[in-house]
Amino acid sequence: MTLLVVIVLLALMFDFLNGFHDAANSIATVVSTKVLTPGVAVAWAALFNFISFLIFGPKVAAMVGKGIVDQHVMTLNAVACALIGAIIVDIITWLWALPTSSSHALVGGLLGVALVKAGPSAIIASGFYKVLIFIVVSPLLGMLLAFLISSFVEALASRSNPYKMDKVFRRLQFFSSAAFSIGHGGSDAQKTMGIIWMALLVSNTLPANGALPYWVVLACQAAMGFGTLFGGWRIVKTMGQRITKLRPFEGFCAEVSGAITLYATILFGIPVSTTHTITGAVIGVGARKRFSAVRWGVTLNIVWAWLLTIPISAAISAVCFEISKLF
C-alpha cells in the first residue's frame, strides 16, 4: 500500500510537470500575439484544463492504462519506474526549452519497463502502433488544418478593414485558446489517470474490470491545472516566436486547428501529443504566408526531440527498473 501511495504521488507530480512543461501549448500563441499577458493567459488555460473532464469520457485513460502494455505483466515497481523515466525526460527537455511530448515520455516509460520485464510479448501491438502512427499524423493534421483554415479566413477577411479584423481576432483568441486548453486537459490529464488506474488494478485495489475512480479524475485534472498555472515559460518563446511570428488571426487559426485535432483523437481514445499537434498547427499558419516564414532549423531540432523522446524515456525507465531489482 505504501508503494501504491508513492506511485499516486509520482503520477500527480508527472501530471503537474506535464501541465508546467506543456503550458506553452495552451498559451504560447495567445501570449505571442499579445492578446493576453502571461499571467492572465496561464490562469485562463488552467481553468479550461481543469474543466475538461466535464466534457470528455476516459477513453484515452483506458488506452494508456490497458491498451499499450499488458497490465498483467506490470507490477507496482514497474509502474513507478515508468513514471520516473517520464519525469526525468520532462525535466531535461524543459531545461533545454524543447517542446517535446510528456505523453510520449510516459508511453516510452511504460514500453521500457514492459520490455525488460517480459519482452516484446508484453506490448499490445494495436495500441502501440496507434501511438507511433499518430506521432506523424497529429502534427501533420494540425498543420494541414491550420494551413487550410488560415487560408480560408484570410480570403474571407481580405476586403475588411485590417485594424477591425485585428480587433475581432484578438477577441476570438479568447475562445480559441480556451478550446485548445480543454483539448489539452482532456487529452493529457487522462494519460496520468490511465497510469493510476493501472496501478490500482495491478495492486488489486480495484477489481479486474473496475471503473476509473472519480477521485483519480479530479486529482489529475487539478494537478494538470496547477502545473499550467505555474507555467513553463522557457518553452513559450520557442512555440510562440522562434518557429514563426504570429498575428492574432494566425494564432486563432492555429488554436482552432489544434483543438479540432485533439477533440477527434480524444473521442477515438488515441493518446496523441498536444505539443506535436499545436507545433504542427503553428508551422501550418507560418507556411501559408511563405515557406521561408518558418524557421526550419528550429523545427528540425524539435522533430529530432520528438523522435528521440520514446526511446530515451524507455531506456531510462528500463535502467531504473533493473536497478530497483537490486533492492
C-alpha positions in Angstrom: 0.0 0.0 0.0 2.9 2.4 0.7 4.3 1.9 -2.8 0.8 2.5 -4.3 0.7 5.8 -2.4 4.1 6.7 -3.7 3.0 5.8 -7.3 -0.1 8.0 -7.0 2.1 10.9 -5.8 4.7 10.3 -8.6 1.8 10.3 -11.1 0.4 13.5 -9.8 3.9 15.0 -9.9 4.2 13.9 -13.5 0.8 15.4 -14.2 1.9 18.7 -12.6 5.1 18.7 -14.7 3.0 17.9 -17.8 0.9 21.0 -17.2 4.0 23.0 -16.3 6.0 21.7 -19.3 3.1 22.0 -21.8 1.7 25.3 -20.6 3.3 26.7 -23.8 0.9 24.6 -25.8 -2.1 26.4 -24.5 -0.7 29.9 -24.1 2.2 30.5 -26.5 0.0 31.7 -29.4 -2.2 34.0 -27.3 0.9 35.4 -25.4 3.0 35.9 -28.6 0.2 37.8 -30.3 -0.1 40.0 -27.1 -3.8 39.2 -26.7 -3.2 38.2 -23.1 -0.5 38.8 -20.6 1.4 35.7 -19.5 -0.2 35.8 -16.0 -3.7 36.1 -17.3 -3.1 33.5 -20.0 -1.9 30.8 -17.7 -4.9 31.3 -15.4 -7.2 31.2 -18.4 -5.6 28.0 -19.7 -5.5 26.3 -16.2 -9.3 26.9 -15.8 -10.1 25.1 -19.0 -7.5 22.4 -18.4 -9.4 21.6 -15.2 -13.0 21.6 -16.5 -12.3 19.3 -19.5 -13.3 16.2 -17.5 -16.9 17.5 -17.7 -16.8 17.1 -21.5 -14.8 14.0 -22.3 -15.1 10.4 -21.2 -12.0 8.4 -20.1 -11.2 6.7 -23.4 -7.6 8.0 -23.6 -7.1 6.9 -19.9 -8.3 3.4 -20.8 -5.9 3.2 -23.7 -2.9 4.2 -21.6 -3.9 2.0 -18.7 -5.0 -1.1 -20.6 -4.2 -0.7 -24.3 -0.4 -0.2 -24.7 1.2 -2.8 -22.4 -0.3 -5.9 -20.9 -1.3 -4.8 -17.4 -1.0 -8.4 -16.2 2.8 -8.3 -16.5 3.1 -5.0 -14.8 3.9 -4.6 -11.1 3.8 -1.5 -8.9 7.6 -1.4 -9.1 7.4 -1.3 -12.9 4.8 1.4 -12.9 6.9 3.5 -10.6 10.0 3.2 -12.8 7.9 4.1 -15.9 6.8 7.3 -14.2 10.4 8.1 -13.0 11.7 7.8 -16.6 9.0 10.1 -17.9 9.6 12.7 -15.2 13.3 12.7 -15.9 12.8 13.3 -19.6 10.2 16.0 -18.9 12.7 17.9 -16.7 15.6 17.5 -19.2 13.6 18.8 -22.1 12.2 21.7 -20.1 15.7 22.7 -19.2 16.6 22.6 -22.9 13.4 24.6 -23.7 12.3 21.8 -26.2 8.5 21.5 -26.7 8.6 17.7 -26.6 5.7 15.4 -25.6 5.1 14.5 -22.0 2.6 11.9 -23.3 5.2 10.1 -25.4 7.7 10.2 -22.5 5.1 8.3 -20.4 4.4 5.8 -23.2 8.2 5.3 -23.6 8.5 4.7 -19.8 5.8 2.0 -20.0 7.4 0.4 -23.0 10.9 0.3 -21.4 9.8 -1.4 -18.2 7.5 -3.8 -20.0 10.2 -4.9 -22.4 12.9 -5.6 -19.8 10.4 -7.3 -17.5 8.5 -9.6 -20.0 9.9 -9.0 -23.5 8.1 -7.9 -26.7 5.0 -10.1 -25.9 4.1 -7.5 -23.1 3.5 -4.9 -25.8 -0.1 -4.6 -27.1 0.7 -4.1 -30.8 -2.6 -2.4 -31.8 -2.2 0.3 -29.1 1.5 0.8 -29.7 1.0 1.2 -33.5 -1.7 3.8 -32.9 0.8 5.8 -30.8 3.5 5.5 -33.4 1.2 6.4 -36.3 -0.2 9.5 -34.6 3.3 10.8 -33.8 3.3 11.6 -37.5 -0.5 12.1 -38.1 -1.3 14.5 -35.3 1.2 17.3 -36.3 0.5 16.8 -40.0 -3.2 17.0 -39.4 -2.8 20.1 -37.3 -0.5 21.6 -40.0 -2.9 20.8 -42.8 -6.0 22.2 -40.9 -4.1 25.3 -39.9 -3.0 25.9 -43.5 -6.5 25.5 -44.9 -8.3 27.4 -42.1 -5.9 30.3 -42.2 -6.1 30.5 -46.0 -9.9 30.5 -45.8 -10.0 33.1 -43.1 -7.6 35.4 -44.9 -9.6 35.2 -48.1 -12.8 35.8 -46.2 -11.3 38.9 -44.4 -9.2 40.2 -47.3 -11.6 43.1 -48.1 -12.2 44.1 -44.5 -10.5 46.8 -42.5 -7.3 45.3 -41.2 -7.5 47.2 -37.9 -11.0 46.0 -37.3 -10.1 42.4 -38.2 -7.2 42.5 -35.8 -9.5 43.5 -33.0 -12.0 40.8 -33.9 -9.4 38.1 -33.9 -7.9 39.3 -30.6 -11.4 38.7 -29.1 -11.8 35.4 -30.9 -8.4 34.2 -29.5 -10.0 34.1 -26.0 -12.3 31.3 -27.3 -9.8 29.5 -29.4 -7.2 29.3 -26.6 -9.9 28.1 -24.3 -11.0 25.4 -26.8 -7.4 24.2 -27.1 -6.9 24.2 -23.3 -9.9 22.0 -23.0 -8.4 19.6 -25.5 -5.1 19.7 -23.7 -6.7 18.9 -20.3 -8.9 16.3 -21.9 -6.0 14.5 -23.6 -3.0 14.9 -21.3 -4.6 14.6 -17.9 -6.2 11.4 -19.0 -2.8 9.7 -19.6 -2.0 10.2 -15.9 -5.4 8.9 -15.0 -4.6 5.8 -17.0 -1.3 5.2 -15.1 -3.0 5.5 -11.7 -5.8 3.3 -12.9 -3.2 0.7 -14.0 -1.6 0.9 -10.5 -4.9 0.4 -8.8 -5.7 -2.7 -10.9 -2.2 -4.2 -10.5 -2.3 -3.8 -6.8 -5.9 -5.4 -6.7 -7.2 -2.2 -5.1 -9.8 -2.3 -7.8 -11.4 -5.4 -9.3 -10.2 -6.5 -12.8 -13.0 -4.6 -14.5 -13.1 -1.8 -12.0 -14.1 1.7 -13.3 -11.9 4.7 -13.1 -12.5 6.2 -9.7 -13.8 9.8 -9.7 -11.2 10.9 -7.2 -8.5 10.0 -9.7 -10.2 12.1 -12.4 -10.4 15.2 -10.1 -6.9 14.8 -8.7 -5.3 14.5 -12.2 -7.3 17.4 -13.6 -6.3 19.6 -10.6 -2.6 18.6 -10.8 -2.6 19.4 -14.6 -4.4 22.8 -13.9 -1.9 23.8 -11.2 1.0 22.8 -13.4 -0.3 25.0 -16.1 -0.9 27.8 -13.6 2.8 27.9 -12.7 3.7 27.8 -16.4 6.6 26.6 -18.5 7.9 29.9 -19.6 11.1 28.6 -21.1 9.2 26.8 -23.9 6.7 29.7 -24.6 9.3 31.6 -26.6 10.1 28.6 -28.8 6.5 27.8 -29.5 5.2 31.3 -30.0 8.1 33.2 -31.5 11.0 31.1 -32.7 9.1 28.8 -35.1 7.3 31.7 -36.8 5.9 35.2 -36.0 2.2 35.1 -35.3 -0.6 37.6 -35.8 -3.9 37.3 -33.9 -5.8 35.7 -36.8 -2.9 33.2 -37.2 -2.9 32.4 -33.5 -6.7 31.9 -33.7 -6.4 29.5 -36.7 -3.6 27.5 -35.1 -5.5 27.1 -31.9 -8.7 26.1 -33.7 -6.9 23.6 -35.8 -5.1 22.1 -32.8 -8.4 21.9 -30.9 -10.2 20.1 -33.7 -7.3 17.5 -33.9 -7.3 16.9 -30.2 -11.1 16.5 -29.9 -11.1 14.0 -32.7 -8.4 11.9 -31.2 -9.9 12.1 -27.7 -13.2 10.8 -29.0 -11.4 7.8 -30.5 -9.3 7.2 -27.4 -6.0 7.8 -29.2 -3.2 9.2 -26.9 -1.6 11.9 -29.0 0.8 14.7 -28.1 -0.7 18.2 -27.6 2.8 19.6 -28.2 3.1 17.9 -31.6 -0.4 19.0 -32.5 0.0 22.7 -31.8 3.5 22.8 -33.2 2.2 21.4 -36.5 -0.6 24.0 -36.5 1.9 26.9 -35.9 4.0 25.6 -38.7 0.9 25.4 -40.9 -0.1 29.0 -40.4 3.6 30.1 -41.0 4.0 28.1 -44.2 0.8 29.6 -45.6 2.5 33.1 -45.6 5.6 31.7 -47.3 7.8 28.7 -46.9 10.7 30.9 -45.5 8.4 32.3 -42.8 9.0 29.1 -40.8 12.4 28.7 -39.1 13.0 25.2 -40.3 16.3 24.8 -38.4 14.4 25.3 -35.1 11.6 23.0 -36.4 14.2 20.3 -37.3 15.6 20.3 -33.7 12.1 19.9 -32.4 11.4 17.0 -34.7 14.6 15.2 -33.6 13.5 15.7 -30.0 10.1 14.2 -30.9 11.7 11.1 -32.4 14.0 10.5 -29.5 11.5 11.0 -26.7 10.1 7.5 -26.6 13.4 5.6 -26.9 15.2 7.8 -24.3 12.4 7.6 -21.8 12.2 3.8 -22.4 15.9 3.4 -21.8 15.8 5.5 -18.6 12.8 3.6 -17.2 14.4 0.2 -18.1 17.6 1.1 -16.3 15.6 2.3 -13.3 13.7 -1.0 -13.3 16.9 -3.1 -13.4 18.5 -1.0 -10.6 15.3 -1.4 -8.5 15.6 -5.2 -8.7 18.9 -4.9 -6.7 16.9 -3.7 -3.6 
